Amino acid sequence: MASTDQATDTMMEHCPACGTDQPHAVSLALVTESDDQTNAAFSREPYRVRECRACGRETRRRMNDA
């Protein structure tokens, strides 16, 4: 379970690369999943993006799959 560190606005989450809980920068991003520019506006999906502040590894997870 993630916890918020109020002093730094980071989330403490497990990092598979580091093998321990590390501070992560967490944000949401809208990602266009279609290569067809005609329907690109209708193919945006929200993703949860997190980056480990210790090693820099970034992971993205599609929110509709959560």
Phi, psi and omega per residue, in radians:
M1 nan 2.372 -3.119
A2 -1.421 2.587 3.062
S3 -2.252 2.634 -3.124
T4 -1.673 2.293 3.043
D5 -1.658 1.816 -3.031
Q6 -1.087 -0.503 -3.088
A7 -1.233 -0.543 -3.048
T8 -2.113 -0.045 -3.099
D9 1.004 0.697 3.059
T10 -2.057 2.831 3.094
M11 -1.876 2.324 3.039
M12 -1.541 1.986 -3.124
E13 -2.399 2.776 3.109
H14 -1.236 2.310 3.077
C15 -1.910 2.031 3.130
P16 -1.067 -0.576 -3.121
A17 -1.232 -0.711 -3.130
C18 -1.447 -0.519 3.137
G19 1.493 0.061 -3.140
T20 -2.446 3.031 3.030
D21 -1.276 2.257 -3.118
Q22 -2.355 2.753 3.056
P23 -1.200 2.396 3.138
H24 -2.218 2.479 2.937
A25 -1.506 2.179 -3.069
V26 -2.110 2.341 3.120
S27 -2.581 2.989 3.049
L28 -1.966 2.516 3.127
A29 -2.411 2.497 3.010
L30 -1.628 2.115 -3.078
V31 -1.993 2.242 3.070
T32 -1.415 2.111 -3.060
E33 -1.689 -0.167 -3.099
S34 -1.753 2.422 3.041
D35 -1.451 -0.324 3.141
D36 -1.342 1.970 -3.091
Q37 -1.146 -0.388 3.134
T38 -1.105 -0.725 -3.098
N39 -1.888 0.230 -3.065
A40 -1.041 -0.649 -3.119
A41 -1.131 -0.400 -3.096
F42 -1.718 0.024 -3.088
S43 -1.994 0.372 3.125
R44 -1.446 2.366 -3.138
E45 -2.245 2.500 3.095
P46 -1.349 2.381 3.090
Y47 -2.181 2.489 3.017
R48 -1.622 2.112 -3.092
V49 -1.969 2.255 3.081
R50 -2.306 2.496 3.134
E51 -2.247 2.190 3.106
C52 -1.211 2.222 -3.140
R53 -1.364 -0.232 3.125
A54 -1.490 -0.845 -3.049
C55 -1.969 -0.230 3.105
G56 1.510 0.037 -3.140
R57 -1.159 2.283 3.128
E58 -1.914 2.375 3.059
T59 -2.242 2.554 3.110
R60 -2.200 2.428 3.103
R61 -2.343 2.199 3.119
R62 -1.162 2.170 -3.037
M63 -1.190 -0.525 3.123
N64 -1.246 -0.233 3.100
D65 -1.695 -0.096 -3.058
A66 -1.237 nan nan
